[in-house]
Every structure is written in structure tokens, then in C-alpha cells.
Amino acid sequence: MYFEFFLTCMETYKALPGYCKPFFWDVDFDKLYIGKSWRFIIARLMEHGDDVAVRFLLKTYSREEMATVVRQSRSLSRRSRNFWKVLLDLEHEECIPRSYPNPFGN
């Protein structure tokens, strides 16, 4: 029991590989952890990642985690969202994130 908990904690605080750093130019890269920041990491790599980063994404995260991000993230462009919907076989689902009112009425 303790060992499983320890492994879960280790996975939560596992750091991103250095080749992903260029995609996180606006945040403190050293404070991003694979398990703790998974939604942010997946969305950023889906939107901006190169082939190496996408391979890392596919190897590290489950299909369900990636599908959750496609369904809910407001930071994915329409083009990226449609690409990942096809790749993850989510074409039959509505994957439009909630929009929030803004002061400009859009």
C-alpha cells in the first residue's frame, strides 16, 4: 500500500524533459510536473508541440486524459481541437468548451 502511494507521488512530481522547455516560454518550467500540471501541459503541447513533444505526449498521458483536455480546454485553437478529435476518435462528440461572458459582449 505504501509503495503504491510512493509511486503515485513520484509520478505526480516527475519533471518534464528538457526538450519541452521551448513550449513553456511564459511559465517557470522547473515548477511544471507531469502529474500535477497535466491539463496545462497536454493543452500546450497539443497546440504548440513539435513531433518529439507530441511523441512524449502520446507516450506519457492516457487517451482519456488527452480527450478530457480536448473536450474542456479553452486554450486549444479550432484547428488543433479538430486535429486531436480525429486522432483520438472523438469526432462524434461535441468538444466545444464553455464560453464565459466578457465585458465586450462577445
C-alpha positions in Angstrom: 0.0 0.0 0.0 2.7 2.5 1.0 4.8 1.5 -2.1 1.9 2.2 -4.4 1.3 5.6 -2.8 5.0 6.4 -3.1 5.0 5.5 -6.8 1.9 7.7 -7.4 3.7 10.6 -5.7 6.8 10.1 -7.7 4.7 10.2 -11.0 2.9 13.3 -9.8 6.2 15.2 -9.3 8.1 13.9 -12.3 9.7 16.8 -14.2 9.2 17.4 -17.9 12.1 16.6 -20.3 14.3 19.5 -21.3 13.3 19.3 -25.0 9.8 20.5 -24.0 11.1 23.8 -22.5 10.7 25.9 -25.6 6.9 25.3 -25.5 6.6 26.8 -22.0 8.2 30.1 -22.5 5.8 32.0 -20.3 5.9 29.9 -17.1 8.6 28.7 -14.7 9.5 25.4 -16.5 11.1 24.0 -13.3 7.7 24.1 -11.5 5.9 22.0 -14.1 5.3 18.4 -13.2 3.9 15.7 -15.4 1.2 14.6 -13.0 0.4 17.8 -11.2 0.1 20.1 -14.2 -1.2 17.6 -16.7 -4.1 19.7 -18.2 -1.9 22.6 -18.9 1.0 20.5 -20.2 -1.3 18.5 -22.5 -3.1 21.6 -23.9 0.2 23.4 -24.5 1.8 20.5 -26.3 -1.3 19.8 -28.3 -1.3 23.4 -29.5 2.4 24.2 -29.9 4.3 20.9 -29.7 6.6 19.5 -32.4 6.8 15.9 -33.4 9.1 15.0 -30.5 6.9 16.7 -28.0 3.8 15.0 -29.4 5.5 11.6 -29.1 6.2 12.4 -25.5 2.6 13.4 -25.0 1.3 10.2 -26.5 3.7 8.1 -24.5 3.1 9.8 -21.2 -0.6 10.6 -21.0 -3.6 8.3 -21.4 -6.1 8.7 -24.2 -8.7 9.7 -21.6 -6.5 12.5 -20.2 -6.0 13.9 -23.6 -9.6 13.6 -24.5 -10.6 15.5 -21.4 -8.3 18.3 -22.5 -9.8 18.3 -26.0 -13.3 18.5 -24.6 -12.6 21.2 -21.9 -9.6 23.3 -22.7 -10.3 26.9 -23.9 -6.7 27.3 -25.0 -6.9 25.0 -28.0 -7.5 26.6 -31.4 -10.3 25.2 -33.5 -7.7 23.7 -35.9 -5.8 21.9 -33.1 -9.1 20.7 -31.4 -10.3 19.2 -34.7 -6.9 17.5 -35.4 -6.9 15.9 -31.9 -10.6 15.0 -32.2 -9.8 13.0 -35.3 -6.6 11.5 -33.8 -8.4 10.5 -30.6 -11.6 9.3 -32.4 -13.8 11.9 -30.7 -15.4 13.1 -34.0 -18.9 12.1 -32.8 -18.6 14.1 -29.6 -19.2 17.8 -29.0 -15.9 19.2 -28.0 -16.7 22.9 -27.5 -15.5 24.3 -24.2 -17.8 26.6 -22.2 -17.5 30.2 -23.1 -17.6 32.8 -20.5 -19.2 36.2 -20.8 -16.8 39.1 -21.3 -17.2 42.8 -20.9 -17.3 43.4 -24.6 -20.4 41.2 -25.2 -18.7 38.7 -27.5 
